[in-house]
Amino acid sequence: MEATDAKRKPGRPREEGLALRRREEILEAATIIFAKLGYRLTDIQLVANHLDVAKGTIYHYFPSKEQLFLGAVDRGVKRLHIAVEAGVHEISEPLERIEKAIRAYLQFFSEHPEIVELFIHERSEFRDRKRSTYFEHRDRTIGAWHQLMQGLIAEGRCRNIPVERVSTVINDVLYGTIFTNYFTGRKTSFEAQAHDVLDIVFHGILSDRERGERMKEE
């Protein structure tokens, strides 16, 4: 038995992480091609050609074009989450965390407009989905930001209003901004846009005098 084992040819060692790297390469290529051509005009063969691999290699990881497309969208949203988390890493001050998160969000889409294009095609081609990938992920991750806002309210640093209302308004402003940038080709830097959003969110548009007068009326 030992002699047989000694003569047995060792199998080719599997490179650690090879499958994950290949999957990442496929999703990166798919993102580029889907964003350029759209869902309907993209063929799996085009993705395979881009990577110089057999078409079957793509199907090994993603059995259908739909799964490949939704995988690309999901990857884009996860990369957004990673970028925002990296932006607030090791920052404990709550308001500064909000500032950094907004900047990181706008910076991500400034650098990756192709993800916005994928959002557009997802909405166009998969209208039967109850929630888009973006909002599904948002719903899974928003809890930590609600806790942060609740802490600010408890400390008297923010108005006592429902945290869901705050997060919805901020998200709508940011989400709308990335689409406006994309459709209009706006060249304003993400730093300038983040500054404007933060100025309005934190300080509003009313003067202290006007705010005081309106509070008296209420």
N, C-alpha and C positions, 0 to 999 in steps of 0.2 A: 504493500500500500504506500509506504513511504517513498519507494523507488518510483512508483507511478506518479506520485505527487511531485517528486523532484523533477521528472521529465516533462510535466505538464507546462505548456507554454503560458506564460502570464498574459492575461488579457491587456488590451491597451488601456492604460489608466485614464479614467474620465477626468477631463480638466474641470476643476472645481468652478462652478458658476458658469460653465459654457452655455447651458440651456438658458439661463437668465440673461446672459449677454446677447445671445442670438435673438431672444424674444424682444429685448430692448432695441436691437438694431432693426428688427422688422417693424416695430411700432414707430420708430423714428422715421423710417422710410415711408411708411403708410401715412403718417401725419403730413409729410411734405407733399405727397402725391394727392391725397384726399383734399388738402387745402388748395392745391393748384387746380385740380380738375373737377372737384366735386365728387359726391358719392356715386352718382349714376354713371359717370364717365370713367371712373377708376376701375381697372381690371386687376385681379390678383397677379396676373402675369407682369404688369407694369412694376409692381412692388418687387417681384422676383428679379426682374431685369435690373432694377435699380441696385439691388444687392448682389447681382451676379450669382444667383442661386437657382435651383430648380423650383418650379411652381409648387411641387409637392412639399418642399421645405416650409413654405408659408402655411400650407394647409395642415401640416403637422402641428403647428402651434395655434392656428386659428382656422377651424373647420369651415368657416364661411366668411364672405365679405362683410356681412353685418357684424359678426363677432370681431373681425379685425378693425372695422371702423369704430365700434363702441369701445374696443380696447384702447384705441388711439385717443379717444376723447377722455376716457378714464385716466389714462396716463397723464394727459395734459392737466387735468384737474388735480391729480395727486402732486404733480410737479409744482403747481401753484401753491398747494398747501405746504410743501417742503420749503418753498421760497419764502413764504410768509413766516413760517416757524423759524427759519434761519434769521430772518430780519428782526425777530423779537427775542432771539436766544440770549439768555442771561440778563434780560432787562426785567426788573421786578416792578418798577414804578408803573402803575396801571395806565395813566394817561400817555406816558411815553411809549408803552406797548401798543396802544391804539395808533399813535403817530407812526411808529415804525411799521406796523402792519399795513396801514394804508399806503405808505410809500412803497413797501415791498410788493404789494398787490399791483399798483400801477406800473411799477418798474417791470414786473414779470410780463405783463401784457404789452408793454412798450417793446420788450425784447422778443416776444413770441406772439406776434399778431396772427400767426397761422392757427393758433388755438381758438381765436375768436371765429375764424372761418369754419372750424369744425363745429362750434356751437351753432352756427347758422345752419349748416347742413343737417345737424342732428334734429333741429327743430323742424326743418323742411321735410326730411325723409322719414322721421319716426314720430309722427304726430300722435300715434296711439299710446305713446309712453305717458304715464301719469305725471312723472317728474323727470326733468332732464338730468343728465349726469351731474351737471354743476350744482343744481339745487339738492339732489340726493346727498351729495357730499357735504354741502353746506349744512344740511339738517343734521348730519352725523357729527359735525365738528363745532357747531355753534354754541354748545353748552358751556365750554370754557370761557367764551367771551361774555355769555350771560352772567356767569359767576363773577367775572371781573367787574361788570357794570353794577351788579348788586352790591359789591364791595364799595364802589365809589359812592353809590347812593347812601349806603349805611354810614359812610364817613361824612356825609353832607357835602361831597364834592361835586355831585351831579344832582339834577332835579329828580324828584321822586316820581318817575314815570315808568311804565312797563318796559322792561329791558327788551322784550320782543319788538316793541315799537322802535326803539333806538336802533337795534341791529338791522331791522328791516329797512329803515330809512337810509342808513349808511350803506348797506349793501346795494340798495336800489340806485343810489347816487354813483357808487363805484361801477356797478354793472352797466349802468347807462353810459358812463364815461367811456368805458372801453369800446362800446359799440359806436358811439359818436366819433371817437378817434378813428376807428377803423373805416367807417363809411365816409367820413369827410376828409380823411388824410391829414387830420390836424397835426401840426408839428410842435405844439407846445410840449415842453419837457415834462416828464413824469414828476420831477421835483416841484415844478411850478404848479402843476395840477394838484399835487398832494397838499401843497401849501394853501391853495385856494379852498380845497375841500375841508381841511383842518380848521382854517380860519372861520368858515361859515358854521361848521359843526360845533366848534368849541365856543365861538363868540356870537354867533347869530348875525342878523343884519340890523337889529335895533340898537339905538344908543341906550345908555343906562337910564337917561331921563325918560325916553319913550317906553322902555320896558317897565319902569316904575309906574308910569301913568296907566299903562294897560293893566298892570296888576291891581291898581286901585279900582279900575272899572269892573274887574272880575269879582 
